[in-house]
Amino acid sequence: MKKLLMATTAAALTASAAYAESHASEAKIGIILGFTGPIESITPAMADAAELAISEINESGKFLDGVTLAPARADSTCIDAAAATAAAERLVSEGVVGIMGADCSGVTGAILSNVALPNGIPMVSPSATSPALSTAEDNGLFFRTAPSDARQGAVIAEILAEKGITEVAVTYTNNDYGKGLADAFASAFDGTVTLSAPHDDGKADYSAEIGALASAGGQALMVFGYTDQGGKGIIQASYDTGAFDTYVMADGMFGSNLFSELSDALEGSYGTVPWATGAGAEAFETITAAAGVDPTSSFTRESYDGAALMALAMMKGGAATPDAIAANLMDVANAPGEPILPGELAKALEILANGGDIDYVGASGVELIGPGEAAGTYRHYTITDGAAETVEFK
């Protein structure tokens, strides 16, 4: 019996060692996005883009002596801070070394303060744009590949000035993102805001909100909401009553489903969304076409870049750990170093393995400034026949 116990114990120890070794060779990256909620039509492409970067790293066979990256998805809901926090806590319990996300600003702030900070987990958000996140306590753990709405508000105000629009009404989703953008726009707009009013997501009827906005009047209605819920409902209610015929939309409203479904209402309307041009954007289109990922959906470039940056930071730090990501992400994102485009992650890994420096350009023209956030450029587009057409980049 004693020999049997010894043999059983030895087998258990061997199995435990094998288990530990196999799991040490895998590092999980959390991907937390609003797979349900007011932007659910755009998040699948964002997740696919992030996972494309992870696959590219794994297929290279050059990452940290054979360590494999594994994506772990979770639902932020975009709007429910408690649900988002619980989802992020689950990711931490599963051992993620970093989080690509979250998406909407309110849940991103909740995850940062309630989960990332207490557990020392770095986050790279591809789409949380509230100006308040620039000054949030983060202990060097929070980064974003989309620019702050402090800049978007100024860009929208500039476009209106160029069009001779001097009087507008504003409606914004009733959360950190909507309020932050409305405030940023108001401070930059050299004209009259007749009414700036919040709207709640998930309502069946927005006639009361439109009634108040129509009474205030304006040459256009600014819609700082979400493509699948409140913002869409606001435009539909306005179109049904003839309240406004021109809508100016911010990044949360950019979605092909919205443009096609409300094509008559939106004809000739316009908006802004973070975007990029140049060699990095072209390379992204090439690799996404081969992988079956939609490169035209909003925040896909930023999502690919977020995952890629975390992997490259780990490589530079020599370890698949949260500390390596936090300590090295700014270095791999910025000059000096060899410029790295989408599809060139294997090249980047080789350079880092040999002690060299890289300047990750990525799909969105990454340049991280200040508190780890993107400088960014915006696509000014107009809606024609149910689709977005580029006017210019700002």
Stockholm file with secondary structure:
# STOCKHOLM 1.0

chainA/1-394         MKKLLMATTAAALTASAAYAESHASEAKIGIILGFTGPIESITPAMADAAELAISEINESGKFLDGVTLAPARADSTCIDAAAATAAAERLVSEGVVGIMGADCSGVTGAILSNVALPNGIPMVSPSATSPALSTAEDNGLFFRTAPSDARQGAVIAEILAEKGITEVAVTYTNNDYGKGLADAFASAFDGTVTLSAPHDDGKADYSAEIGALASAGGQALMVFGYTDQGGKGIIQASYDTGAFDTYVMADGMFGSNLFSELSDALEGSYGTVPWATGAGAEAFETITAAAGVDPTSSFTRESYDGAALMALAMMKGGAATPDAIAANLMDVANAPGEPILPGELAKALEILANGGDIDYVGASGVELIGPGEAAGTYRHYTITDGAAETVEFK
#=GR chainA/1-394 SS CHHHHHHHHHHHHHHHHHHHHHHHTEEEEEEEECSSSTTTTTHHHHHHHHHHHHHHHHHHTCSGGGCEEEEEEEECCSSCHHHHHHHHHHHHHTTEEEEEECCSHHHHHHHIIIIIHHHTCCEEESSCCCGGGGGSCCTTCEEEEEECHHHHHHHHHHHHHHHTCCEEEEEEESSHHHHHHHHHHHHHCSSEEEEEEEECTTCSCCHHHHHHHHHHCCSEEEEESCTTTHHHHHHHHHHHHTSCSCEEECGGGCCHHHHHHTHHHHTTCEEEEEECCSHHHHHHHHHHHHHTCCTTSTTHHHHHHHHHHHHHHHHHHTSSSHHHHHHHHHHHHSSSSEEECTTCHHHHHHHHHTTCCEEECTTTTCCEETTTEECCEEEEEEEETTEEEEEEEC
#=GC SS_cons         CHHHHHHHHHHHHHHHHHHHHHHHTEEEEEEEECSSSTTTTTHHHHHHHHHHHHHHHHHHTCSGGGCEEEEEEEECCSSCHHHHHHHHHHHHHTTEEEEEECCSHHHHHHHIIIIIHHHTCCEEESSCCCGGGGGSCCTTCEEEEEECHHHHHHHHHHHHHHHTCCEEEEEEESSHHHHHHHHHHHHHCSSEEEEEEEECTTCSCCHHHHHHHHHHCCSEEEEESCTTTHHHHHHHHHHHHTSCSCEEECGGGCCHHHHHHTHHHHTTCEEEEEECCSHHHHHHHHHHHHHTCCTTSTTHHHHHHHHHHHHHHHHHHTSSSHHHHHHHHHHHHSSSSEEECTTCHHHHHHHHHTTCCEEECTTTTCCEETTTEECCEEEEEEEETTEEEEEEEC
//
